[in-house]
Amino acid sequence: MKTTRIIHPSKWLVIAGVLAALAVCPTQAQTAVDGVEVARATIKADRKTVIAENMQLSETEGKAFWPLYREYRHDMEKANDELVKLVLEYADLFPNVPEDRAKDMLKRYTKMESQLVTLRVKHLKKIGTVLPATKTLRFAQLENRLDLAVRLGMAASIPLVPPTPKP
């Protein structure tokens, strides 16, 4: 029986180290910028390797998959850039986020989240035309885990909105 690794343990150690470092950072705007960039860069550097190691694609599958993967990552990174802009805007305002700005930011955030889902669906359908459903699902799971690691890294460096606005 063949066993497969989900993600090499050393990759998770790097990710965990970055997240631990971010969790102890002070919560100032510049730290937020640094935290966001470190989280994104760390995962981005290892993302393709993690996917390649864990997808176990045949040569034929690889030839069809990798161009679609590059297109997918390009679109997702572009969409995530907008999310990062929003997070950094919030960091600049923190801790005094006016009600009208909070409403606008929430509206933009939900629109971006919807766009990310739409992009994922679009690209998973394309990938599903060149890979079996089990490998397409595996790809979706791997990407989800990597995306969650980036989001956790970002969240660790961004403080929550205070429950009541400061005077």
N, C-alpha and C positions, 0 to 999 in steps of 0.2 A: 504494500500500500504506500502510495506516494504522499509525503507530508509537505505542506507549504507554509511558508512564513507570511505573516501579514505585513509586518514592517520590521526590518532588522533592528534588534534591540539597541544598537549604538545610535541609530537615528532617533529613537524615542528618548535616549539619554540627552542628546543635543537639544531636542525640543523641550524636554523637561527642565534642562538647565536654563534655557532662555526664559521660560515661563517663571521659574523660581526667581531669577534675577529681576524680572519685571515686577514681581509681586512685592519686592521690598523697596522699589523706587519711590521717591517722593512724588506727589501727585500735582506737579506744576505743568504748565502748558508745554515747555520745552521737553520735559520728561515724557509727556504724552506723545509728542512728535517722535522722539527717540524710540519710545516703546513700540509705537506703531511700525516704524521703519525696521527695527530689529526683528520684530515678529514676522513681518512679511518677508524680509530678506533671508532669514534663516530657513523658513519653509520653502521659499522659492528655489533656493540653492539645491535643496535635496529632493524637491518634488518629482522631477523627471526620473531620478534614480530610483526613488521609492516605487513609482508607478512601473518602471521597467522591471525591477526585481520581483514585483508581486503580481504582475499580469501574466507572466510566463507565456508570451505570445509566440506563435509559430512564425516563421519567416514571412509567410504569406499574410498572416494576420497583422504582423508588424508593419509591413509595407502599406497596408490599407489604413491602419490605426494611427500611426504617428503624424501624418499630415492633418488628420482630423483633430488629434490631440493638440497640436500647435495652434490650430484655429480656435479650439475651445479655450485654451489658456489665454490666448490673446484677448478674446472677448470677455472672459471672466476678469482678467486683470484690469481691463479698461473699465468695466462696471464697478469693480472694487475700488478703483482710484476715486470714483465719486463718493463712495462710502467713506473712504479715508479723509477726503476733503471735509465731509460733514463732521466726522469725529474731531478733526483738528479745529474746525470752527467752534465746536462745542468746548474744546479745551481752552480756546482763547477767551471764551465767555465765562467759564467756570470761576467761582461758584455762583456768580450773579447772572443767571440765565433768565432774561425777561420772558414773561408769559407769551407774548406774541412771537418771539424767536423760537421758544420751545414748541409752539404749535406748528410753525413753519418747518422746523427741523424734523418733527415727528411725521409730518406729511411727506417730506422728502425721503425720510428713512423708509417709510412703508412702501413708497413708490420704488425705491432702489431694491428693496427686498423682493418685491414682486418681479422686477426686471431680472434679478439674479435667478429666480425660479424659472422664469420663461426661458432664459438662456440655457440653463441646465437641461430643461426638457428638450429644447431644440437640438442641442448637441448630443444628448444621450440617444435621441432617435437616430441621428446620423451614425453614431458609433454602433448602434444596434443593427445597422444595415451591413456592417463589415465584421462584426464579432457575434458569437453566440450570446444568447441572453444571459447565461451564467457569467461570462466574462464582462459583459456590459454592466451587470449588477455589481460585480467585484470592483470594476473601475469606479462606479458611482460611490461605493462604500469607501474606497481608498481616498477619493477626492473629498468626500464628506469629512473624513477623519482629519485630513490635512487642513481643510478649511476651518474646522473646529479648533485646531491647534493655533492657527493664525488669529482667529477671533478671540480665543482665550488669552493669547498674548496681548492683543489690543486691549481687551477688557481689564487685564491686570494693571494697566498703566493709566486707565481713565476712571476718575472718580464718578460716583453716581450723583445725579442731580439732588441737591438738598431737598428734603421733604417740604420745606417752606422757603420761599425766596428770602434772601438776606436783604435787610434794608440798605 
